[in-house]
């Protein structure tokens, strides 16, 4: 089955520790995205990547880092510099065409990170 | 100010009722998306539309480009429709394929 997987579903970390969230897709999509979801707020874009070895900051990139060494994988590291890391994190992917704004995004199941 | 506004924020309905969720946006768009998020957190895409109306089963989505407004309708609602419904706008071309998201409408359908 094609799709996007995120692991783990729930993650607990102590304050001050870096933590890496996994996102893998087998849809052969060029573009991948990381979003953060907080109660009462819309999804906010952290980082996105449209091609291997290249990525762009989204609206709330501070305290996060990503890599895109393979087309299928786009891991997100939540660093100790992120002041309020407890949130629900969603990964998504989409194809890239000349009409980029028409592309549907496919979402993973999400990872709920709790920093104690 | 959010580029995408949804209403209502919360909605409770009796099974069988006709439901409408509204979405207004302030940016120029190429497409408007309706997403569904179940309690487990995963999000699925329901509709992507740039004009007119689309129907899938009991779900209907409409968009009025001139008024910058979209609606999601659910006919004969059922408890399994209980979820958060999110409106998202694809802005003008050349903006990195980013979406603007509404804050979501939490729907509860009571048996």
Interface residues (C-beta under 8 A of the other chain):
Chain A: X31 X40 X41 X42 X43 X44 X45 X48 X50 X56 X58 X88 X90 X92 X94 X96 X99 X100 X101 X102 X103 X104 X105 X106 X107 X108 X109 X110 X112
Chain B: X2 X4 X29 X30 X31 X33 X35 X40 X41 X42 X43 X44 X45 X48 X50 X86 X88 X90 X91 X92 X93 X94 X95 X96 X97 X98 X99 X100 X101 X102 X103 X104
